């Protein structure tokens, strides 16, 4: 099919006017008012001069509008005819384009089938983790992308994702499942691994604080036990001291009671008619004197010791 070109003839394409004469007239009128001072009596004449100049100015502005309208009339007729021709050309263009689009739709559908087939052949055990839409590229449906290039790119993506999943699965961290969800959603392995590292760092910090808390609690319990043991020891000492004092007091009371009883028993014979009071001077050691006193006590004799 040969091409056809629309040949347009525009003529001289020039609009002329007496611009020079009109400009000279304006300069003459302008010079007429150089240095003119209107008085109150000349007010009417001044207003008339303004009205005349405005009328002239309006005729100039109207000439632009009139000329534009006259100039545009042939253009508008020309434009209508050009638009009519252009609209007629749209008919065969649209007809051909519909067929081209059908060819392209068919080609894209075939390429989509190829993409799905290549994916199914390579996805393997990753089918539940990595859906096709996650890795599909718009350029894979372009006619300029070969099946070989498409297959290479897709298999590389699947291989990398599989390796990333295995790396996360190998972790013993409790954050592994969440990291897998992040990786499945973003296919960003560094981001998923950062989640594990962040979790482990936080966990280590929590464990460290917990260990410090437990250690402090243990130290408080030990200190409390020490204080309790000290208090118990002080209580026992106080109790033993109390018992000792009570025993001493009881012993002193018992001795006092025995002395009182002995004295009372010893004093009793003095009231008898046959009792005789005698004074002896005895010299001996303290032990000997104690034995003597015991002997006299055993005989029931009343005595009174005065050391000299």
GIDAQUI-V206952 format. One record per pair of residues at least 6 apart in sequence whose C-alpha atoms are under 8 Angstrom apart, sorted by the first residue. I is the first residue (numbers start at 0). J is the second residue. Records with the same first field share a line. If there is no record, write none. Layout:
# GIDAQUI-V206952
I: J  J
This chain:
# GIDAQUI-V206952
37: 45
107: 140  141
110: 139  140
111: 140
113: 146
114: 139  149
115: 131
117: 150
118: 131  153
121: 154  157
122: 129  157
125: 161
128: 183
129: 183
134: 153  156
138: 144
139: 149
160: 186
163: 188
164: 179  182
167: 175  178  179  192
168: 175  179
172: 195  199
174: 194  195  198
175: 195
178: 191  192  194  195
179: 191
181: 187  190  191
182: 188  190  191
261: 296
262: 301
264: 299  301
265: 296  299  300  301  302
266: 301
268: 274  301
269: 275  276
295: 301  302
